């Protein structure tokens, strides 16, 4: 305020009295070429004095113009930048300082550069109503060699833009919280770089340390690691209010937060910035940047820190979502692991599941291992059509259904027959009890889906595999000497295509030292491969794998492929043509006690083989074995490996014969009796041999007479000479169970079960889903012991 009275002089009395020592403000501003302006965001008007108008390239006289008229004079990049700076100043109640380039009327040439310093005056915070009052002053671009931490320089502006681009790119590429924190710790901000970083989160009502860098001393027992949100601490205040806190000196820290200053003083910092990490309007955490030198936190510096905090919040949010997806995927993989432990007598199992690279990384591939009532183990692998949540849901339902059918004791063909009816029923597009399709107008939730599946019922003691296949890739056998054979398996349509489809059963024997690979098509076709080139790649991996060399049976290591007899193929062929003989001397199960190597390490070798197969199609080496197809889309991968192992002391002498007697071939009953006699050629008790032949003849004849199907005979001898066991089993497709009768002396039938009860040591009838099996056992004893059971 000016008056006509002379002012009273205060201070040095030697100075002469001065009338009106301070000139008017408008004269001072004009002398230093500084203009005044006022910007009202509610009315959208800007009031300028003459100097401010001149600096903006307008007529040099006081005027009120529109916001659009002023905006047209600013460089577009600077206008976008000042908007963020103003919003930050309004939120924090600080000055808004920015450097602005003034353009000519055509917007093609920069007339000058001005510096704006304004103070926001908030009228209504809820309505975001405020006005800015401040100054405009022309500035010159300093030379590139100006001070490094001088914020108002052209070099600093360009360095800041380059820094933010690099920081955004690096944070966008981070896939985990750990990577985000590592990138944040390595950021070198233009002109000022923090020496210590910490990211705080919220768990319940407590502040937690998500990660830190340069603040050695944080630990689980540190007071800063888990403090209540109502603590007088800058990070806690940021989380409570959502507003940044800047502390330019230790004195300011001590004055504003005396309670927690002793905790921060140990880190020997000079300045601190605590900024909110906000995503979608929600404050998810706080970011602390600490400096070993004083920082004034100018508006430009605050703008950089705020931008970094926003990018950091987005990166942490993305990383959290990605980690949740990975956790979901890993949980799905864990849920698909076999439910039995790794100790299966005589067998070793390894499995892998690799999700597809897109979306939630879940799909329809699965595998399972199911204990059966008979003491055998069922191995299942399959693939539901699609790579979406619906495929994963159908996979879960189908897996439960298969487990239920298998646990009831059904044979492999019956399990798949029931499974195809089940899948057809839940994918036929019918929603019972509702006609409202508003949530699913395209019927995508009920579109028909099919699934491929391979079901293997394995006897760990004998290595017998009974396999049924529903449109799934066939298994591959890796023999003990490294030979890889592709096993043709009879199969039917994929599950869900035809509810009445049939699935024939194929029998194989897995010898000691042999490994069976079953997989989904993702392992074959990933990388642009078709079935031919994909199998060639897998064959090469299996043939060159050397992990089983220590456990290879004697005499097989190093032998060329093809030198061993194809025992599995002979057994498979015996289903239709018959097979008998003493297999004990040819099986690698009869190993000498001093066998070199440790077969107990086969579990680890099998796990290593599973990893090798996955790496061969997904790892770095897979890029050198790309296939001929241009389509490189990835698919889920499920791998199930089954290896017949055993240890020398567990190997038993084994003989086995399998024979199918068809309805049209009743003469083969006599061949079955001969097969059994050959199998028991050195049995100690001849009477027991006669009893066994009589019982087998009676069982097969009953199937041919009383059913419409074929009879499948499986007979095996196990154990050491003198204490062996014969188990014979005849299966048929009829569900009618036999009943014990009491025939008279003149009756011509009805004595089958009576004979079995008199002659067998043990016998029984086992329902097999669509059919049954009748079995008996005889135990070898001294020659004079007889076979009266």
NORURKA-V375138 format. One line per field, one symbol per residue. phi: phi as a letter, one per 40 degrees, with the letter a starting at -180 (. if undefined). burial: 1 if it has 9 or more other ideal C-beta (glycine too) atoms within 8 Angstrom, else 0. A space follows every 10 residues. Layout:
phi = ???
burial = ???
This chain:
phi = .cbccccccb hccccccbcf cbcccccccc cbfbbbabbb cccgbbbbcc ccccccgcdc adabbccccc cccccdcccc cccccccccc ccgbcbbabb ccbcccgbbc cabbbbbbbc bccacccfba bbbabbacbb ccccccdcbc ccaccccccc cccccccccc ccccbadccc cccccccbcc gabccbbabb bbbgbbcbcc aaagbchcac ccdccabccc ccbdcccccc bgbcbbbcad ccccccbccb ddcccccfbb aabbbcbbbf gbccibbbbb bcbcbcfcdc cccccccccc cccccccccc cccccccccc cccccccdcc cccbdgabbb aabbcccbgc fbabcaaabb cbdcgcbbbb aaacdhbbcc ccccdccccc ccccccccgc cdcccccccc ccccccbcgc bcgabcbcca ccfccbccbb acabbbbbbc cbgcbbbbbb gcdccbbbcc cgcbbcccbc abcdcgcbcb cbbcbbbbbc cdgcbbbbac ccccbdggcc ccccccccdc cccccbcccc bcddgbcgcc dgcccccccc cccccbbgaa hccccccccc bcccdcgbcc ccdccccccc ccccccbbcd ccccbccccc cbccbdbbbb bbbcbgbdcc cbcbbabbab bcdcbccccc ccccdccccb cbccbccccc cccccccccc cccccbbbbc bbbbbabbhc dgbcbbbbbb baccccccbc bbccccccag bcccccccbc caaabbcbgc iabbbabbbc addccgbcg
burial = 0000000000 0000000000 0000000111 0011111111 1000111111 1111111100 0010101011 0011100110 1101110111 0100111111 1110000000 0011111111 0000000001 1111111110 0000000001 1110111011 0111001101 1001011011 1111101011 1101011111 1100011111 1111100100 0101101010 1011111110 0011111111 0111001001 1011001011 1111111110 0011111111 1000101111 1111111111 1111111111 0110110110 0110010000 0001011111 1111110000 1111111111 0100011111 1111011001 1101101110 1110111011 1111111111 1111001000 0000000001 0010011011 1111111111 0111111111 1111111111 1111101010 1111111000 1011111111 1111111111 1111111111 1011101110 1110100101 1111010000 1001001101 1111100110 0011001110 1000101010 1110111111 1111111100 0100111000 0000111111 1111110100 1111111111 1000000110 1111111111 0011100110 1111111111 1111001011 1111111110 0001111111 1101000100 0000000000 1111111011 0010111111 1111111111 000000100
